Amino acid sequence: MIDTSAERDHIIRSAHGLFYSRGIQAVGMDAVRAASGVPLKRLYAQFPSKEALVTEVLRYTRSLWDDGIADAAEKARSPRDKLLAIYDFLDEWFRADDFRGCGFINAFGELGAASPAVAAVARAQKTAFQEYVADLVAELGGAPLLAEQLALLAEGAQTTAAISGSPSAASAARAAAETLIEAALPERAE
């Protein structure tokens, strides 16, 4: 008997690698079948459409992002250090050989106008990230505007690093974040 849950996870991980490295529209379901080793009939039994697979891949991508941010924050002691750990996480990610930018931005750019489901998953991830930053800024005693600014720095760094092919956007964003925190909360910036 086939463990459909394990098979489903394997398909998602296989599709994630293909979509992230080559682009969603460039990868057909037959390529996902070949990479996963799952027959096309069973693949479609798990995911009745490519859009259904894409949205699940994005949910998996979100779990990778959330886990990476949480791991980076776990090493930090203060809300300020947790905020700055975001940019340290980005720096490490940007240096990975397979870095191709933000999967949510990429997916939204490819399919956001044509797929409300893909657009919704991408927007949900961006909203959750902004809320995460807002919670840390609130712990620090900062205003919501500071949270928006810090989240935008992280989002801009992702796009810049992907297009330029240089990880330096993370350190530039981190330095800008330190400046913003210092300006907004000079008594708590240390």
C-alpha positions in Angstrom: 0.0 0.0 0.0 1.2 3.5 -0.9 1.6 6.1 1.9 -0.3 8.9 0.1 0.8 11.5 2.7 4.5 10.7 2.1 3.9 10.6 -1.6 2.1 13.9 -1.5 5.0 15.5 0.4 7.5 14.0 -2.0 5.7 15.5 -5.0 5.5 18.9 -3.3 9.3 18.8 -2.6 10.1 17.7 -6.1 7.9 20.4 -7.6 9.3 23.0 -5.3 12.8 22.3 -6.6 11.7 22.5 -10.2 9.5 25.5 -9.9 12.1 27.5 -7.9 15.0 26.7 -10.2 13.2 26.9 -13.6 10.0 28.9 -13.0 6.5 27.6 -12.7 5.3 28.1 -16.2 8.4 26.5 -17.6 7.7 23.2 -15.7 4.9 21.0 -16.9 3.3 18.2 -14.9 5.2 15.6 -16.9 8.5 17.1 -15.5 7.1 16.9 -12.0 6.2 13.3 -12.7 9.7 12.6 -13.9 11.4 14.3 -11.0 9.1 12.7 -8.4 8.9 9.3 -9.9 5.2 9.3 -9.3 3.0 8.1 -12.2 1.0 10.9 -13.7 -2.4 9.3 -12.8 -1.4 9.3 -9.1 0.1 12.8 -9.3 -3.3 14.0 -10.6 -5.1 12.1 -7.9 -3.1 14.0 -5.3 -3.3 17.4 -7.2 -6.1 17.7 -9.7 -4.5 20.7 -11.4 -1.2 22.4 -11.7 -2.6 25.4 -9.8 -3.5 23.1 -6.9 0.1 21.8 -6.9 1.5 25.4 -7.1 -0.5 26.5 -4.1 0.7 23.6 -2.0 4.3 24.2 -3.1 3.9 27.8 -1.9 2.5 26.6 1.4 5.6 24.3 1.7 7.8 27.3 0.8 6.1 29.4 3.5 7.0 26.7 6.1 10.6 26.8 5.0 10.6 30.6 5.3 8.9 30.6 8.7 11.3 27.9 10.0 14.3 29.8 8.8 13.2 33.1 10.3 12.3 31.3 13.6 15.7 29.6 13.7 17.5 32.9 13.2 15.4 34.6 15.8 15.9 31.8 18.3 19.6 32.7 18.6 18.8 36.4 19.4 18.2 37.7 22.9 16.2 40.9 22.4 13.5 42.0 20.1 16.0 44.3 18.4 18.4 41.4 17.8 15.4 39.3 16.5 14.6 42.1 14.0 18.2 42.2 12.8 18.4 38.4 12.7 15.9 38.6 9.8 18.7 40.3 7.7 21.2 37.7 8.9 18.9 35.0 7.7 18.6 36.7 4.4 22.4 37.1 4.1 22.8 33.3 4.6 20.0 32.5 2.1 21.3 34.9 -0.5 24.6 33.1 -0.5 23.1 29.7 -1.2 24.1 28.3 -4.6 20.4 27.8 -5.6 19.1 31.2 -4.5 16.7 32.5 -7.1 14.8 35.1 -5.2 11.6 35.0 -3.2 9.4 32.1 -4.4 6.3 34.2 -3.5 7.4 37.2 -5.5 8.4 34.9 -8.4 5.1 33.0 -8.3 3.0 36.2 -8.0 5.0 37.7 -11.0 4.3 34.6 -13.1 0.8 33.7 -12.1 -0.7 36.4 -9.8 -2.8 38.1 -12.5 -4.1 34.8 -13.8 -4.5 32.8 -10.6 -6.4 34.2 -7.7 -5.4 31.2 -5.6 -1.7 31.8 -6.2 -2.1 35.5 -5.6 -3.9 34.8 -2.3 -1.2 32.4 -1.0 1.5 34.9 -1.9 -0.3 37.8 -0.3 -1.0 35.7 2.9 2.7 35.0 3.2 3.7 38.7 2.8 1.0 39.7 5.3 2.2 37.1 7.8 5.8 38.3 7.5 4.7 41.9 8.0 2.7 40.9 11.1 5.8 39.0 12.4 7.9 42.1 12.0 5.2 44.3 13.6 5.0 42.0 16.6 8.8 42.4 17.2 8.7 46.1 16.7 5.8 46.3 19.2 7.9 44.4 21.7 10.6 46.9 21.2 8.1 49.8 21.8 8.2 51.0 18.2 5.4 52.3 16.0 3.7 50.4 13.2 5.5 52.6 10.6 8.8 51.2 11.7 7.6 47.7 11.2 6.4 48.6 7.6 9.8 50.1 6.9 11.8 47.1 8.2 9.6 44.6 6.3 10.0 46.6 3.1 13.8 46.6 3.5 13.7 42.8 3.7 11.4 42.5 0.7 13.5 44.9 -1.3 16.7 43.1 -0.4 15.3 39.8 -1.7 14.4 41.3 -5.0 17.7 43.2 -5.3 19.8 40.1 -4.4 17.9 38.0 -6.9 18.3 40.4 -9.8 21.9 41.5 -9.0 23.1 38.0 -8.1 24.9 39.6 -5.1 24.2 38.8 -1.5 25.3 42.3 -0.4 21.7 43.5 -0.4 21.3 41.7 3.0 24.1 43.6 4.7 22.9 46.9 3.2 19.4 46.2 4.4 20.6 45.3 7.8 22.6 48.5 8.1 19.6 50.5 7.0 17.4 48.6 9.6 19.9 49.5 12.4 19.7 53.1 11.3 15.9 53.1 11.3 15.7 51.4 14.7 18.2 53.9 16.1 16.2 56.9 14.7 12.9 55.6 15.8 13.9 54.3 19.2 17.2 55.9 20.2 16.8 54.9 23.9 16.2 51.3 23.0 18.5 50.7 20.1 21.2 49.1 22.1 
